[in-house]
Amino acid sequence: MTAIKQLAGQTLWYGVSNIGAKFLNYLLTPILTYLMIDSSGVRDYGGYSLLYSWIAVANIIFTYGFETGYFRFSNTQGVDRHSLFQTAFGSILLSTALLITFISFFTVPINNFMKLDGHPEYILWCLYLVGLDAITAIPFAKLRQENRPKRYAFVKLSGIIINILFTLFFLIWLPKYAVHHPDDAIVHWFINNNRIGFLILANVLQNLFVFLLLFSEWKSFRFKINFSLWKQLFKYCAPMIFIGLAGMINEVMDRQMLAKLLPQDVDAQSVVGIYSANYKLAIFITLFIQAFKMAAEPFFFNKSKDKNAPALYANVMKWFVITLSLAFLFSALYLDVWKYMVGASYRSGLGIVPILLCANICLGIYYNLSVWYKLTDRMRIGLYITIFGSVITLVGNYFFIPYWGMYAAAWTTLICYASMMLVTYFIGQNYYYIPYPVKKIGIYLLAMLLCFFMKRSIDVYSDSWTQDMQLLLRIPVAFILMILYVFFIVKMERKELKNIPLIGKYI
């Protein structure tokens, strides 16, 4: 439990920074969906979502797995960490410069493909955004490897504040300034751009600020790449490029395929906007998974040589699933409240939220299970599993989106992540056995679903009521079911909970 408490503490700090990072994004969701409530606004929001899905794919190419490689080789005997940093950071810095230079020649064709209304400079801004994000990956990995989550959180949150300030500047202050100073040069620039460009630029300025704030982490850098070490790094990380790209297919390709495969009489870009807005209602699960990944990856590598590592990993999994199940219920049971995070024009997609919440639980468990192929240097098997998931994503969306639209995309996402989770578990137990408490985890997940379907039955029963009467019934029921589930967890885990400070004395 001591190791788990250490992991929980680091997850909390990484969670603070990631919650802050995501907060701006999710704060913009209600703002943009309420402001862009007309049909053209819904379409624009869909275009914005499509652009950022491609940015996520570009991030994989620019970093090519060296972040994970840094953790792996930091714990390898005979590898000098200073040389490792110089090699990894120098490699990404050089490749980023080359990639930006090369892709910048194709900004116009990319702009036409993305339908950005004649703004090829936005593609260049996106390249700067991705490039700055890539070169901060190794300094951030250094902080995580050195167990400095507070410094990590400070840098991340500082960058978020800058993003918020520039977003407010571009979306609120500058439009007001333009009304009173129509002849200023900055106003002419403002008029010739749109909200998508301003949001990209705010992110670029944020990433530039973060890079400068990480100066103490990279100030000792010199171009002294150890090519022998680089070859080992690249050999280990090369599958991560394909794993990452295949993973991005699973995460973002549903939006692209929705835009391309829906029938011609359907406004596909509006459907993408509705789907993307509702996808973000899974915030509590996605935030925890991201925070956990930040803390867990170096934690698993650091503990890998301990004789009780498998038992520790199994216990981590159990508490991870418990946390995810609580996050699921907090989201799904109170969907009557969370739906107000999106404008009324977007709420036709609320039915996909519980499906995507379940999909994210499977994805989180998959991330936890995947420790075995990282620790045993069997990244190739990890690649095959991710490609297997990508095939499910592509085939499922291709055949079913034309008939069931966004629901086909949501169910395909769930089937993809559930399949990857099961395959990873059964293969992993043969290569690196971990005594996961499968029966207990299964009980927790079944109890979670039971609570959800009980609440869903109440929702169906009260559908014909007025909105106020619905809330009067549904919110107390959600509260009671949540409390019952917490009591169930406490009863099942009383022995371990008694060993946790602050909590134990109340058990």
N, C-alpha and C positions, 0 to 999 in steps of 0.2 A: 504493500500500500504506500510505502514511502516513495518508491519510484513513480507510482501512479499519481501521487499528490504533486510530485515535481512536474510531471507531464501536464497535469491539470493546471498548475500555476502558469506554466509557459503557454499553454493553450489559451488561458485567460488573457495574457498580455498580447499574444498574437491576435486573439479575438478582438481586443479593444481596437487595435490598429485596423484590422480588416473590417470590423463593424463600422468604424469611421469611414473607411474607404468606400464601402458599399453604401453607407448612409447617404452620401451625396447622390449616388446613382438612384437609390430608391426614393430619395427626397425629390429628385427630378421627375420620377415616374408619376406621382400624383400631380405635380405642377404641370408637366407637359401634357399629361392625359386630360387634365381639366381645361388647360388652355387650348389644346388641339382637339377639341371635342367634335368639330364638324367633320364631314366626310373627307375633305382634303387634308385635314389635320391628322386623322387616323392613318391615311396613306403616307404622309410625311414621317410619322412615327415608325411606320413599318420600314421605310427607307433607311432611317437612322439605325434601326435594329440590324438591318442587313449589313450595313457598313461596318458596324462594330463586331459582327460575327466574323468578318474577314480579318479584322485587326487581331482577333484572338488566334486565328490560324497563323498569321504572320509572326506573332510572338514565338510560336513553337520553332519556326524556321530560324529566327534570329538568335535564339539561345541554344538551340540544338542539344538540349539535355545536359549541358555542362554544369548546371546547378546541382543536379543529383550526383553527377560525377565528382563534384567538389566534396560532397559529403562522404561519398564512398572512399575516395583516396585520402581524405583527411584522417581516416582511421586505419590506413594501410601502413604496415611497418616499413620503415626505410624511405618513406616519402616526406620530404621537407615541406611543411605547410606554406612557408614563404614562397618557395619556388612554385608550389602548386597554385597559389594565388596569382603570381606573376604570369604563369602559363595560361590559366583559365581566363583571367581578365584580359590579358593581351590578345588572346585568340578572338574573344567576342568583340573587343574593340576594333580589331582589324577587319573581321568579317562583316561587322555592322557598317563600317565605312564603305566597303566594297558593295554590299547589298543595296545600300541607299543610292550609291552612284549608279549602279546598273539599273535598278527599277525606276529611277527618276526619268530615264529616257522613254518610259512607257506610261507616263501619267495621263496623257490624253486618251489612249485606248482604254485604260483602266477606268477613267472617269466616265467614258461613254458606256462601258459595261455596267457600271454602278448607277448610271442615270442620275448624276449629281448636278444636272442643270448647268453645264458649262463651267464647272469649277475644278479644273485639273490641279490647281494649287492645293486643294483639300487632300488630294492623294499624297502630295509632297509633305504636307503637315502630318498626315498619318504615318508616313515613313519616319519623320523626326520623332513622333510620339513612340512608335515601336522601337526605334533605335535607342532612344534614351532609356526606355524601359529595359531593354536588353542589357545595356552596359551597367545598369544598377543591380542586375541579378546576382553577380558574384559578390559584390560588397554586402548585399543583403544576406547571401548565403554564409558569408564570413561571420556576420553577427549571429545568425542562427546556430552555426557550428560552435561558436564560443559561448553559447547559452547567455546571450545578452538581449532578451526579449524586450526589456524596458527601452533600451536604445533604439531597437527596431521599431517599437511602437511610437516613440517620439518622432523619429524621422518620417514614418508613414503618416502620422496625424498632422505633422507640420505641412507636409505636401498637400493633404486634404484641405487644410485651411486655405492654402494658396489657391487651390482649385475652386473652392467655394467663393472666394473673393473675386476671382476673375470671372466666374460664371455670373455672379451678381452684377459685375461691372458690364459685361457684354449684353446680358439679357434685360437688365433693369435700368442701370444708370445711363448707359450709352444711348438707348432709345430716347430717354427724357432729354439728354443733352442735345441730341440731334434736332429735336423740335425747336429749341431756342437758338441753335447755332448752325443753321442749314448750310453755311458757306465754308465751314471748317473742313480741312483735308481729311481728318479722321472721320467726319460724318459722311463724306463721299465714299470712303472705304467701307464704312458701316453699311451704307445703303446697298453697296454692290455685293454684300455677303448675306448669309442666312444663318438660322439658328444651328444647323448642323455644323457649319464651319466654326462658329463661335465655341461650341462645345468641344470640338477637336482642339482648337487653339488653347482653351483653358487647360486641357489635359497635357498639351505639349509644355506649357509654362510650368505646370505642376511637376512634370517629370524632370525638367531642367533644374528646378529648385531642389528637388530631392537629390539629384546627382551632385549638386554643389554641396548640399548638406552632408553627404556621405564622404566629403573630402578627407576626413581623418582615416577613413577605411582604405582609400586608394592613393593617398598622397605619396606613399613609398613606392608606388608602381614605377617600374622601368621596363622597357621592352627587352626582357631577357627570357624569351620563351625556351623552356626545356623541351626540345623536340621529341626526345625519347619518352618523356612523361606525357607530352601532348598526344603521341600515338596511342599510349595506353588509355588516356582519357577518352579519346575519340573512339577507340575500339569498344570501350565500355558504353559510351553514350550514343553511338550511332543508332542503335535500335530505338533509343529514346526519341529520336526525331520522328521515326515512323509511328512509334507508340503515341507520341504527342499529336501527330497529324491525324492518325486514326481516331484518337480520343476526341479531337476537335470535330471530326466528322460526326461522332456520336452526339456532341454537345450543340453544335450550331448548324449542321447541315439540314436539320428539320425546317429551319426558317427559309433556307435557300430553296428547298424542294417544295415547300408550300407556295413560294412565289412563282415557281415554274410549272407545277403539276395540277393546280386547281383548274377546274373547267373555265373556259373563256368567259362565261356569263357571270363569273364570280370575281369580285374585286380582290385579287390575290394579295396585293400590298396592304390593303386594309385588314385582311385576315391575319397577315404576319404581324401587323401592329397590335391587334387584339391578343394574339397568341403570346407575343413577347411581353406585353404588359402583365398578363396573368401569370406568365412563367415567373415573374419577379415576386409573386406572392409566396413563393417557397423560400423566402428570405431567411427564415430562422434556421432551416436545415442547411442551406448552402453556406451561410456564414459560419456555422459551427464546423462544417466539413473543411472549409478553407482554413480556418484557424487551426484545426486539428492537424491538417497536413503540414502546416508551417512548423508546428512543434514536433510532430511525430517522426518525420523523416530523419532529422539528425538524432533524435532520441533512440529510434530503432537501431541505427548504425552504432551509436555509442554503447548500447547495451548488448550488442550481438555476441560479444565474447563472454558474457556472464553465463554461468552454468544453468541458472534458472530463467534464462531469457525466454524460452518457449512458454513457460507458465506465466511469465509477466505479460507477454504479448496476448495470451488468451484472456487474462484478466482485463487488459486494456480494451480488448474487443467487447467484452461483456458490458463494461461501463460506457463504452462508445455507443453501443446499440441502445442502452437505456436512455442516454442523452438524446439520441436521434428520435426515439419513440416519444419522448416528452415534447421535443420540438415539433414533431408531426402533429400531435394532439393539440398543442398550443396554436398551430396554424389551422388545422382542419376543423376543429371544434368551434373556433371563433371566426370562421370565414364570413359570418354575417357582419362582423366588424371590419375585418381586413379588406373586404371588397371595396370599402370607401377609399382605399389607397389608389384606386384607378377611377377615371371618369366613367359616367353612366354608359357612354358609347362603347366602352371596352368590357362591360360586365357580362356580355353574352358568352364569354369564354371562361367563366368561373368554374364550370364543370370539369375543366381539365386540371384544376389545381390539385385535388387529392391524388389524381393519377401521377402527376409530376412530383408530388411530395414522396410517394412510394418509390418512384424511380430514383429520387435523390438518396433515399435510404439505402437502396441497393448499390448505388454508386459509392456512397460512403463506406459501406461494408467491403466493397471491392477494393477501394484504396487501402483499407486496413489489411485485407488479405494479401495484397500484392507485395507485402514486405518480403515474402519468401524468395521471389525471383530476383529481387534487388540484393538481398543478402547472399544468395548463392551464385551471383553473376550469371543468371540464366535469363538475361534480358530478352533474348530471342523468343523464349516461350511467352513472355509478357507481350511481345509484339504480335505473336500469332493470336493470342486471346483478344487483344484489342482489335485486330483486323477482323476476327470472327464477329465482334460486336458491330464493327462498321458495316459488314455485309448485311447483318440483320437490319441496321438503320436504313441502308440504301434500298434493300429489297422491300422491307415493310412500308417505307414511305412511298416508294415508286408505285406499288400495286394498290395501296389503300387510300392515299391522300385524295386521289380523284373522286372517291366515293364518300369518305367520312371526314375530309378536311383536317382541321386542327386536332380532332379527337384521334384520328389515325396517327398523327405525329406524336401525340402524348402517349398513347398505348405502345407504339413502337419503341419510344424511349424507355418505357418501363420494361418491356420484354428484353430489350438490348442489355440494359444494366443488370437485370435479374439473371440473364443467361451468363454474362461475364462473371458475375459473382459466384454462381454455382460451379462453373468450369474452373475458375481460379482456386476455389476451395478444394475440389476433388483432386486436381493435379498437384496443387501445392502440398497437400498432406503426404504425397509420395516422395517429394524432394526435401521438404523441411517440415517435419511433423510438429504441429502446435496443438495442444489439447484444448481446443475451443469448447466451451460449454454449450454445444449446439442445442441440446434439449432446452436448457434454460432460456437461451436467446430466442428460440422458436416460441416458447411460452409467452415471453414479453411481447413479441411482435403480434402473436395471435390475440393477446389481450388488448393491445393497441387497436387492432382492426375491429375487435368486438365493440370497443368504446365508440369508434368512428361510425360503425353501422347502426348502433343504437341511436346516436345523434342524427344520423341520416334519416332514420325512420321517423324521428320527431319532426325533422324538416319537411318530409313528404306529407306527413299528417297535417302540418300547419300551413302548407303552401297557399291555401285559399283564404287565409286570414289577412287582416290588414298588417302593414309593415310593423307598426308599433306593437300589436299583439304578438306577432311572430317573435320579435326581439324579447318581449316579456316572458315568453316560454323558452326560447332557445338558449339565451345567455345563461340562465340559472342551470339548465340541463347540462350545458357545456362545462360549467363550473363544477357541478357535482361529479360528472364523469372524470374530469381532470383530477379532482381530489381523490376519488376512488382508485384511480390508476397509481397515483403517488403513494397512497397507503399500501397498495399491493406491492409496489417496489420495495418500500420500507420493510414490509413483512418478510419478503423474500431475501433481502440483503441486510437484515438487521445486524448480523455478526460483523460484517465489514464496515458498515456505517458507524458502528460504535467506536471504531478506531480513528474516525475523522474528527479533528478538532472543531469545535463550535457546533457541529452536527451531532456528534456522538453523545453528548450529555443530555440531548433531548430524545434519544431513541430508547 
